[in-house]
Amino acid sequence: MTIDADRAPASSQRTTAVGRLHVEEWGVGDRVVLVHGSLATGAEEWEAQRPLVDEGFRLVVFDRRGYGQSAFATGEDFLVDADDIVELMGDGAHLVAHSYGGLGAMIAAARRPDITRSLTLLEAPGLVTADAAPAWQTLVDEISVLWGQDIPDEEWVVRFLTAVGSDPDQFPPEMLALAVPLVPVLRQGRPFYEAEVPFGELAAATFPKLVVSGGHSEAFDQMCASLARRIGAARAVVEGAGHEIQFTGDPINQALLSLWRSVPV
């Protein structure tokens, strides 16, 4: 990826390789690792969070394996993501993760609570019990059926995005076109519904946690409420961008700043 020199001083933006990962660092200050979801890249998903650089935070934005300029992978894997996230956290970082990226972030945080300063999950698909979230279980069943259907990638991506609450008609055509070639990375990866979320370890951890839904889906609202209870997290709803909560910009950014500033330096 190229960096637009007009958007920030050259000294505050760096592009590096960490192992087999393509990593961009925006700003200087307290480290924040931003973990993107499926069918996207890091810089693409977190563009609206750039203003947080001006609040004294260093945003570590990377492409998960199989995406963008990071190493090729047959399919995405939340267990591999967890290893990569721990490496990117250095000696301490706030974690913010969207959708599938939240699985790796939860595993990383549970594994290394000593270097996790906070954990924010934006509609990360934690598997919760059907009695606690029946609408979520219905959605999981729908997506698991879609996962195995032999249909063109162009059709599959539209149906998937619609199912999770991202309106394909609201996506810029170029963004949707970029998502189509990434469908195999998603479909051939480790499905989110196979994840074993470390609920106990996260509940026992003392760092602050925040679970956010977008107020667009009963299924996601139910799941996020149940997940927050299970891990001892605060709960928030940030409306305006469907599943892509980070696209709301200032509303979610203010929630992040409030959480991060509650953590002693």
Buried (B, 14 or more C-beta within 10 A) or exposed (E): EEBEEEEBEEEBBBBEEEEEBBBBBBBBBBBBBBBBBBBBBBBBBBEBBBEBBEBEBBBBBBBBBBBBBBBEBEBBBBEBBBBBBBEBBEEEBBBBBBBBBBBBBBBBBBBBBEBBBBBBBBBBBBBBEEEBBEBBBBBBEEBEEBBEEEEEBEEBBBBBBEBBBBEBEEBEEEEBEBBBEBBBBBBEBBBBEEBEBBBEBBBEBEBBBBBBBBBBBBBBBBBBBBBBBBBBBBBBBBEBBBBBBBBBBEBBBEBBBEBBEEEEE
